[in-house]
């Protein structure tokens, strides 16, 4: 209920999301203990969609996101999510936590604001303008619930009765009881939403047109991306707790079906919930049956005790969500930034700031672009093309010009010759290096070659040929060799000009050079 209200939806939508999506996630998911439902990470995304497009369009975007997730699972793209760098994950997770915290200020302080904007700067402006409308009873109740939740773990260590009871549930019950007994003048679920219907929801598709789906593609991609990341992160956390290994593709399939089904019952976006999954494991859950029972118990509560939810104060729910926001952030990472590289700091802080100030999708895209650029730069720095000294191997007069300069030049390639490092081949054509008649490329330590690197080698071969110079290649590893053969590069170069090692390359150079003076061949 708290996540739904914070997302701009009704508490009923949150409960039915947990029931429907939770049942499907447990029954069909790739993790044995995953618990699905609405989560805190979705709050800023869902709130923004509701504020801009309305709840009906949110359901449409959720269904579309479910289709995307289902397609990702069927296409076996589950492993690709792991390619998102940890800096990006930490950045947007902390950013989401800040956005969630700010969104709860209205209900925490009881501010009289009709509609809180989704955009950061407008939101801060509205909050500041209505700061004088603080409701003291609401603030007092919310502060007490907030302080109690923050100290709950310490209290649970002293009182055995609290050890097996989730802190948010205890706060919800105690806060509701206090509000009811003392008749506090605070807003409740009943006063704002009219309570929770004690009945099954209607089944049906949201009233949308094809035109509506067109404008919902971008929000749907955001929901699908965040849902995939959070559900697979949650499954990995669960794996470490129960010493198991989940199926990421099956998990995406289940999340897709869950997000397609939940809106049909009035729900919205769902994913694997790290906090509830961890609670499931700590409570002894080891099979999907635990999650299915969780959904069934929620259903029973709705059908039996729904009228009691009308008394739940929104101040208690806002305190719960604020603590969730604080706990979901990895704040220690900011304190440890000085220990890491400049690249790490830039990616994490850029993702964090853009998430808070603008949009999660833009933040993830920016983080991935920055991470890719820094990775390309780092890999290009690791790629080297070093000139080999051949003074000892090639002292024969056959290899020398009259002025003593070498007629043969050799370079060794290290690392990966790819689009970010191919410019280093230009060093081989530097006029200051003289005009050798044979150039040897030792690729013994070249482990990877892409098509841009291949094009660079082809250009090098052609330019050397125009100068009357022959290119020799030696020490090919499997991947570079495979690409050079498949592309026809070796055919154009000539099989005789591809040899096993530097020694064989020098023998080949001896044969190619004119004006043989003897002696060298006998040394070999």
C-alpha positions as semicolon CSV with decimal commas, in nm:
position;residue;x (nm);y (nm);z (nm)
1;X;0,000;0,000;0,000
2;X;0,281;0,240;0,088
3;X;0,458;0,191;-0,244
4;X;0,133;0,233;-0,437
5;X;0,037;0,556;-0,260
6;X;0,390;0,694;-0,302
7;X;0,363;0,610;-0,673
8;X;0,046;0,814;-0,713
9;X;-0,179;0,506;-0,725
10;X;-0,446;0,370;-0,492
11;X;-0,348;0,128;-0,213
12;X;-0,576;-0,128;-0,376
13;X;-0,359;-0,124;-0,687
14;X;-0,053;-0,201;-0,476
15;X;-0,215;-0,495;-0,301
16;X;-0,342;-0,656;-0,620
17;X;-0,006;-0,604;-0,784
18;X;0,154;-0,796;-0,497
19;X;-0,106;-1,074;-0,518
20;X;-0,111;-1,130;-0,895
21;X;0,253;-1,054;-0,976
22;X;0,371;-1,230;-0,661
23;X;0,186;-1,549;-0,754
24;X;0,319;-1,556;-1,111
25;X;0,675;-1,468;-1,007
26;X;0,687;-1,753;-0,757
27;X;0,511;-2,008;-0,979
28;X;0,705;-1,944;-1,300
29;X;1,021;-1,756;-1,199
30;X;1,382;-1,861;-1,230
31;X;1,452;-1,825;-0,857
32;X;1,308;-2,062;-0,598
33;X;1,260;-1,792;-0,334
34;X;1,194;-1,471;-0,528
35;X;0,901;-1,260;-0,403
36;X;0,749;-1,029;-0,662
37;X;0,539;-0,717;-0,633
38;X;0,561;-0,337;-0,627
39;X;0,893;-0,201;-0,505
40;X;1,042;0,129;-0,393
41;X;1,262;0,153;-0,700
42;X;0,953;0,192;-0,920
43;X;0,809;0,484;-0,721
44;X;0,966;0,774;-0,917
45;X;0,905;0,598;-1,250
46;X;0,541;0,514;-1,182
47;X;0,469;0,849;-1,021
48;X;0,602;1,031;-1,325
49;X;0,394;0,820;-1,565
50;X;0,076;0,871;-1,360
51;X;0,139;1,246;-1,333
52;X;0,194;1,286;-1,707
53;X;-0,020;1,015;-1,868
54;X;-0,271;0,901;-1,604
55;X;-0,330;0,564;-1,436
56;X;-0,493;0,399;-1,740
57;X;-0,185;0,473;-1,946
58;X;0,033;0,343;-1,662
59;X;-0,143;0,006;-1,695
60;X;-0,088;0,016;-2,069
61;X;0,282;0,098;-2,023
62;X;0,310;-0,187;-1,773
63;X;0,157;-0,438;-2,015
64;X;0,391;-0,317;-2,288
65;X;0,686;-0,346;-2,048
66;X;0,574;-0,700;-1,972
67;X;0,585;-0,782;-2,343
68;X;0,939;-0,641;-2,360
69;X;1,048;-0,847;-2,057
70;X;0,891;-1,160;-2,200
71;X;1,071;-1,105;-2,531
72;X;1,401;-1,049;-2,347
73;X;1,357;-1,376;-2,160
74;X;1,262;-1,575;-2,470
75;X;1,559;-1,423;-2,654
76;X;1,781;-1,542;-2,367
77;X;1,903;-1,193;-2,284
78;X;1,912;-1,251;-1,910
79;X;2,290;-1,260;-1,898
80;X;2,319;-0,924;-2,076
81;X;2,182;-0,740;-1,771
82;X;2,501;-0,837;-1,591
83;X;2,696;-0,620;-1,833
84;X;2,563;-0,308;-1,659
85;X;2,857;-0,178;-1,451
86;X;2,823;-0,167;-1,074
87;X;2,891;0,208;-1,084
88;X;2,575;0,261;-1,289
89;X;2,370;0,035;-1,059
90;X;2,491;0,215;-0,745
91;X;2,440;0,555;-0,905
92;X;2,079;0,503;-1,007
93;X;1,992;0,308;-0,690
94;X;2,111;0,593;-0,469
95;X;1,942;0,843;-0,699
96;X;1,611;0,656;-0,679
97;X;1,643;0,651;-0,299
98;X;1,676;1,031;-0,292
99;X;1,378;1,075;-0,526
100;X;1,165;0,843;-0,309
101;X;1,266;1,028;0,008
102;X;1,177;1,367;-0,140
103;X;0,842;1,235;-0,266
104;X;0,741;1,140;0,091
105;X;0,797;1,486;0,240
106;X;0,440;1,590;0,156
107;X;0,271;1,310;0,353
108;X;0,542;1,300;0,623
109;X;0,488;1,667;0,714
110;X;0,119;1,672;0,622
111;X;0,168;1,953;0,371
112;X;-0,145;2,083;0,200
113;X;-0,046;2,017;-0,160
114;X;-0,301;1,892;-0,412
115;X;-0,062;1,761;-0,677
116;X;0,312;1,719;-0,629
117;X;0,498;1,753;-0,962
118;X;0,716;1,466;-1,081
119;X;0,990;1,697;-1,210
120;X;1,263;1,761;-0,950
121;X;1,298;2,139;-0,967
122;X;0,923;2,198;-0,975
123;X;0,880;1,957;-0,685
124;X;1,135;2,143;-0,470
125;X;0,970;2,473;-0,560
126;X;0,623;2,351;-0,458
127;X;0,750;2,193;-0,134
128;X;0,927;2,515;-0,036
129;X;0,619;2,725;-0,119
130;X;0,395;2,510;0,105
131;X;0,641;2,456;0,390
132;X;0,425;2,675;0,617
133;X;0,133;2,428;0,592
134;X;0,298;2,166;0,815
135;X;0,046;1,962;1,014
136;X;0,191;1,898;1,362
137;X;-0,009;1,582;1,451
138;X;0,093;1,425;1,117
139;X;0,455;1,524;1,166
140;X;0,456;1,390;1,522
141;X;0,311;1,051;1,425
142;X;0,537;1,019;1,119
143;X;0,847;1,112;1,319
144;X;0,766;0,858;1,590
145;X;0,714;0,583;1,331
146;X;1,033;0,686;1,151
147;X;1,243;0,679;1,470
148;X;1,091;0,348;1,577
149;X;1,174;0,188;1,242
150;X;1,532;0,312;1,246
151;X;1,585;0,162;1,592
152;X;1,384;-0,153;1,524
153;X;1,682;-0,386;1,480
154;X;1,827;-0,284;1,817
155;X;1,489;-0,330;1,983
156;X;1,449;-0,672;1,821
157;X;1,775;-0,783;1,980
158;X;1,637;-0,699;2,325
159;X;1,282;-0,829;2,277
160;X;1,248;-1,180;2,131
161;X;0,888;-1,113;2,028
162;X;1,004;-0,860;1,769
163;X;1,269;-1,078;1,607
164;X;1,035;-1,261;1,371
165;X;0,803;-0,967;1,302
166;X;0,891;-0,736;1,010
167;X;0,953;-0,380;1,132
168;X;0,724;-0,211;0,876
169;X;0,433;-0,437;0,977
170;X;0,481;-0,356;1,346
171;X;0,498;0,018;1,270
172;X;0,188;-0,007;1,053
173;X;-0,012;-0,179;1,329
174;X;0,115;0,035;1,615
175;X;0,081;0,361;1,418
176;X;-0,273;0,271;1,316
177;X;-0,365;0,175;1,673
178;X;-0,226;0,500;1,816
179;X;-0,402;0,708;1,552
180;X;-0,734;0,534;1,621
181;X;-0,720;0,529;2,002
182;X;-0,616;0,892;2,034
183;X;-0,836;1,001;1,744
184;X;-0,549;1,191;1,585
185;X;-0,656;1,441;1,317
186;X;-0,438;1,285;1,047
187;X;-0,516;1,171;0,696
188;X;-0,582;0,799;0,652
189;X;-0,638;0,558;0,366
190;X;-1,010;0,586;0,433
191;X;-1,018;0,966;0,426
192;X;-0,816;0,994;0,104
193;X;-0,907;0,681;-0,092
194;X;-1,231;0,567;0,069
195;X;-1,072;0,245;0,196
196;X;-0,998;-0,082;0,019
197;X;-1,284;-0,276;-0,144
198;X;-1,351;-0,612;0,025
199;X;-1,394;-0,790;-0,307
200;X;-1,216;-0,925;-0,610
201;X;-1,117;-0,663;-0,866
202;X;-1,270;-0,639;-1,210
203;X;-1,084;-0,811;-1,493
204;X;-1,019;-0,636;-1,821
205;X;-0,785;-0,448;-2,048
206;X;-0,724;-0,077;-1,988
207;X;-0,912;0,156;-2,220
208;X;-0,632;0,252;-2,459
209;X;-0,589;0,319;-2,829
210;X;-0,302;0,238;-3,065
211;X;-0,206;0,604;-3,046
212;X;-0,175;0,575;-2,666
213;X;0,062;0,280;-2,697
214;X;0,285;0,485;-2,926
215;X;0,356;0,746;-2,659
216;X;0,401;0,479;-2,392
217;X;0,694;0,303;-2,557
218;X;0,955;0,512;-2,374
219;X;0,797;0,468;-2,026
220;X;0,751;0,097;-2,098
221;X;1,119;0,059;-2,183
222;X;1,206;0,230;-1,854
223;X;0,981;-0,006;-1,657
224;X;1,119;-0,310;-1,840
225;X;1,480;-0,205;-1,791
226;X;1,442;-0,131;-1,421
227;X;1,229;-0,442;-1,367
228;X;1,489;-0,664;-1,532
229;X;1,777;-0,513;-1,337
230;X;1,608;-0,523;-0,997
231;X;1,458;-0,871;-1,036
232;X;1,790;-1,023;-1,142
233;X;1,979;-0,837;-0,870
234;X;1,729;-0,967;-0,617
235;X;1,766;-1,321;-0,752
236;X;2,145;-1,297;-0,723
237;X;2,116;-1,181;-0,362
238;X;1,884;-1,475;-0,293
239;X;2,134;-1,714;-0,457
240;X;2,403;-1,610;-0,210
241;X;2,163;-1,664;0,081
242;X;2,046;-2,014;-0,012
243;X;2,354;-2,131;-0,207
244;X;2,160;-2,173;-0,530
245;X;2,173;-2,046;-0,889
246;X;1,875;-1,888;-1,059
247;X;1,781;-1,901;-1,428
248;X;1,791;-1,536;-1,544
249;X;1,603;-1,600;-1,868
250;X;1,319;-1,783;-1,693
251;X;1,307;-1,502;-1,436
252;X;1,260;-1,245;-1,714
253;X;0,984;-1,457;-1,867
254;X;0,804;-1,469;-1,531
255;X;0,847;-1,096;-1,476
256;X;0,710;-1,032;-1,823
257;X;0,400;-1,244;-1,759
258;X;0,356;-1,083;-1,416
259;X;0,359;-0,732;-1,562
260;X;0,117;-0,834;-1,837
261;X;-0,125;-0,992;-1,588
262;X;-0,115;-0,740;-1,299
263;X;-0,278;-0,451;-1,492
264;X;-0,563;-0,682;-1,597
265;X;-0,661;-0,686;-1,227
266;X;-0,604;-0,315;-1,165
267;X;-0,237;-0,344;-1,070
268;X;0,076;-0,181;-1,208
269;X;0,450;-0,242;-1,250
270;X;0,610;-0,521;-1,046
271;X;0,949;-0,682;-1,008
272;X;1,145;-0,901;-0,770
273;X;1,157;-0,734;-0,427
274;X;1,495;-0,766;-0,255
275;X;1,361;-0,686;0,094
276;X;1,067;-0,928;0,075
277;X;1,280;-1,197;-0,087
278;X;1,537;-1,168;0,194
279;X;1,256;-1,183;0,451
280;X;1,125;-1,496;0,283
281;X;1,468;-1,662;0,306
282;X;1,521;-1,556;0,670
283;X;1,178;-1,695;0,756
284;X;1,272;-2,037;0,617
285;X;1,132;-2,019;0,266
286;X;1,321;-2,247;0,027
287;X;1,070;-2,332;-0,248
288;X;0,830;-2,141;-0,475
289;X;0,544;-2,256;-0,250
290;X;0,644;-1,989;0,005
291;X;0,585;-1,711;-0,246
292;X;0,257;-1,863;-0,357
293;X;0,142;-1,881;0,005
294;X;0,245;-1,515;0,041
295;X;0,009;-1,421;-0,243
296;X;-0,270;-1,637;-0,101
297;X;-0,237;-1,479;0,245
298;X;-0,256;-1,131;0,094
299;X;-0,570;-1,236;-0,092
300;X;-0,722;-1,365;0,233
301;X;-0,641;-1,039;0,411
302;X;-0,814;-0,837;0,139
303;X;-1,127;-1,054;0,145
304;X;-1,147;-1,064;0,527
305;X;-0,982;-0,759;0,680
306;X;-0,990;-0,494;0,404
307;X;-1,219;-0,255;0,599
308;X;-0,953;-0,220;0,870
309;X;-0,714;-0,062;0,619
310;X;-0,927;0,251;0,622
311;X;-0,778;0,340;0,960
312;X;-0,415;0,322;0,843
313;X;-0,260;0,673;0,866
314;X;-0,070;0,795;0,565
315;X;0,193;0,939;0,801
316;X;0,291;0,586;0,908
317;X;0,312;0,472;0,547
318;X;0,528;0,769;0,450
319;X;0,765;0,692;0,739
320;X;0,792;0,331;0,619
321;X;0,874;0,439;0,263
322;X;1,131;0,692;0,387
323;X;1,313;0,421;0,580
324;X;1,298;0,196;0,273
325;X;1,463;0,476;0,076
326;X;1,737;0,517;0,335
327;X;1,805;0,143;0,350
328;X;1,807;0,089;-0,026
329;X;2,084;0,344;-0,085
330;X;2,448;0,241;-0,069
331;X;2,558;0,568;0,091
332;X;2,897;0,438;0,202
333;X;2,997;0,433;-0,164
334;X;3,007;0,813;-0,163
335;X;3,248;0,813;0,131
336;X;3,475;0,566;-0,048
337;X;3,486;0,747;-0,383
338;X;3,830;0,888;-0,310
339;X;3,968;0,534;-0,311
340;X;3,862;0,474;-0,669
341;X;3,966;0,604;-1,007
342;X;3,850;0,923;-1,174
343;X;3,647;0,715;-1,422
344;X;3,463;0,535;-1,141
345;X;3,374;0,862;-0,968
346;X;3,250;1,031;-1,284
347;X;3,023;0,741;-1,386
348;X;2,870;0,695;-1,040
349;X;2,814;1,066;-0,969
350;X;2,681;1,142;-1,318
351;X;2,432;0,855;-1,298
352;X;2,326;0,960;-0,948
353;X;2,276;1,329;-1,031
354;X;2,089;1,269;-1,357
355;X;1,860;1,017;-1,181
356;X;1,774;1,272;-0,912
357;X;1,750;1,581;-1,131
358;X;1,606;1,445;-1,454
359;X;1,518;1,086;-1,543
360;X;1,625;0,730;-1,464
361;X;1,632;0,622;-1,829
362;X;1,856;0,910;-1,928
363;X;2,075;0,837;-1,625
364;X;2,125;0,471;-1,716
365;X;2,191;0,560;-2,080
366;X;2,444;0,826;-1,978
367;X;2,609;0,590;-1,730
368;X;2,640;0,316;-1,991
369;X;2,781;0,558;-2,250
370;X;3,037;0,695;-2,002
371;X;3,132;0,344;-1,889
372;X;3,175;0,233;-2,250
373;X;3,385;0,536;-2,343
374;X;3,610;0,496;-2,039
375;X;3,643;0,124;-2,113
376;X;3,737;0,196;-2,475
377;X;3,994;0,451;-2,361
378;X;4,137;0,209;-2,104
379;X;4,159;-0,074;-2,356
380;X;4,322;0,154;-2,611
381;X;4,582;0,248;-2,348
382;X;4,654;-0,120;-2,289
383;X;4,701;-0,180;-2,662
384;X;5,063;-0,123;-2,764
385;X;5,265;-0,146;-3,083
386;X;5,633;-0,163;-2,990
387;X;5,932;-0,149;-3,225
388;X;6,149;-0,460;-3,192
389;X;6,525;-0,421;-3,188
390;X;6,670;-0,656;-3,451
391;X;7,036;-0,566;-3,406
392;X;7,131;-0,910;-3,277
393;X;6,902;-1,111;-3,507
394;X;6,977;-0,921;-3,826
395;X;7,337;-0,795;-3,836
396;X;7,401;-0,942;-4,178
397;X;7,496;-0,687;-4,445
398;X;7,195;-0,818;-4,639
399;X;6,968;-0,640;-4,387
400;X;7,150;-0,305;-4,384
401;X;7,158;0,001;-4,607
402;X;7,501;0,148;-4,679
403;X;7,443;0,411;-4,408
404;X;7,380;0,136;-4,153
405;X;7,001;0,174;-4,120
406;X;6,784;-0,136;-4,127
407;X;6,614;-0,259;-4,444
408;X;6,386;-0,467;-4,218
409;X;6,164;-0,328;-3,941
410;X;5,964;-0,534;-3,691
411;X;5,685;-0,436;-3,453
412;X;5,511;-0,640;-3,187
413;X;5,138;-0,588;-3,120
414;X;5,003;-0,621;-2,762
415;X;4,643;-0,650;-2,647
416;X;4,344;-0,576;-2,869
417;X;4,357;-0,405;-3,207
418;X;4,006;-0,259;-3,220
419;X;3,834;0,061;-3,329
420;X;3,958;0,251;-3,024
421;X;4,325;0,166;-3,083
422;X;4,359;0,123;-3,460
423;X;4,511;0,470;-3,492
424;X;4,830;0,331;-3,338
425;X;4,904;0,156;-3,666
426;X;4,982;0,498;-3,810
427;X;5,311;0,494;-3,618
428;X;5,433;0,224;-3,856
429;X;5,407;0,466;-4,146
430;X;5,599;0,750;-3,979
431;X;5,848;0,886;-4,237
432;X;6,098;0,944;-3,957
433;X;6,125;0,569;-3,912
434;X;6,301;0,539;-4,248
435;X;6,190;0,344;-4,551
436;X;6,231;-0,029;-4,478
437;X;6,176;-0,279;-4,755
438;X;6,024;-0,541;-4,526
439;X;5,792;-0,477;-4,229
440;X;5,725;-0,760;-3,985
441;X;5,421;-0,760;-3,755
442;X;5,467;-0,998;-3,461
443;X;5,113;-1,079;-3,337
444;X;5,212;-1,332;-3,073
445;X;5,060;-1,111;-2,801
446;X;4,764;-0,981;-2,998
447;X;4,460;-1,153;-2,848
448;X;4,173;-0,979;-3,029
449;X;4,110;-0,809;-3,361
450;X;3,788;-0,644;-3,478
451;X;3,679;-0,538;-3,826
452;X;3,807;-0,184;-3,777
453;X;4,143;-0,324;-3,680
454;X;4,126;-0,546;-3,988
455;X;4,059;-0,242;-4,205
456;X;4,358;-0,071;-4,045
457;X;4,581;-0,367;-4,134
458;X;4,449;-0,365;-4,490
459;X;4,528;0,006;-4,524
460;X;4,874;-0,055;-4,381
461;X;4,936;-0,337;-4,628
462;X;4,822;-0,125;-4,923
463;X;5,028;0,180;-4,826
464;X;5,338;-0,030;-4,767
465;X;5,285;-0,195;-5,104
466;X;5,276;0,146;-5,274
467;X;5,614;0,221;-5,116
468;X;5,754;-0,103;-5,252
469;X;5,755;-0,257;-4,904
470;X;5,645;-0,612;-4,819
471;X;5,440;-0,688;-4,508
472;X;5,506;-1,009;-4,313
473;X;5,284;-1,141;-4,033
474;X;5,391;-1,392;-3,770
475;X;5,261;-1,547;-3,448
476;X;4,887;-1,535;-3,525
477;X;4,657;-1,633;-3,238
478;X;4,324;-1,805;-3,300
479;X;4,079;-1,510;-3,309
480;X;4,292;-1,263;-3,509
481;X;4,405;-1,543;-3,739
482;X;4,049;-1,659;-3,801
483;X;3,936;-1,308;-3,898
484;X;4,237;-1,248;-4,123
485;X;4,180;-1,576;-4,309
486;X;3,801;-1,537;-4,339
487;X;3,827;-1,180;-4,466
488;X;4,068;-1,271;-4,747
489;X;4,347;-1,060;-4,597
490;X;4,587;-1,356;-4,596
491;X;4,502;-1,443;-4,958
492;X;4,590;-1,090;-5,066
493;X;4,902;-1,084;-4,850
494;X;5,018;-1,425;-4,969
495;X;5,044;-1,741;-4,762
496;X;5,425;-1,730;-4,785
497;X;5,419;-1,400;-4,599
498;X;5,243;-1,552;-4,295
499;X;5,487;-1,746;-4,074
500;X;5,505;-1,899;-3,731
501;X;5,743;-1,668;-3,544
502;X;5,996;-1,387;-3,573
503;X;6,281;-1,621;-3,669
504;X;6,082;-1,756;-3,963
505;X;5,987;-1,400;-4,057
506;X;6,355;-1,304;-4,076
507;X;6,422;-1,604;-4,298
508;X;6,140;-1,491;-4,526
509;X;6,277;-1,135;-4,528
510;X;6,621;-1,270;-4,627
511;X;6,463;-1,434;-4,930
512;X;6,269;-1,122;-5,028
513;X;6,557;-0,874;-5,007
514;X;6,765;-0,827;-5,324
515;X;7,148;-0,823;-5,345
516;X;7,210;-1,128;-5,131
517;X;7,554;-1,127;-4,974
518;X;7,554;-1,475;-4,820
519;X;7,636;-1,598;-4,476
520;X;7,299;-1,530;-4,317
521;X;7,126;-1,839;-4,446
522;X;7,399;-2,062;-4,301
523;X;7,346;-1,910;-3,955
524;X;6,997;-2,052;-3,960
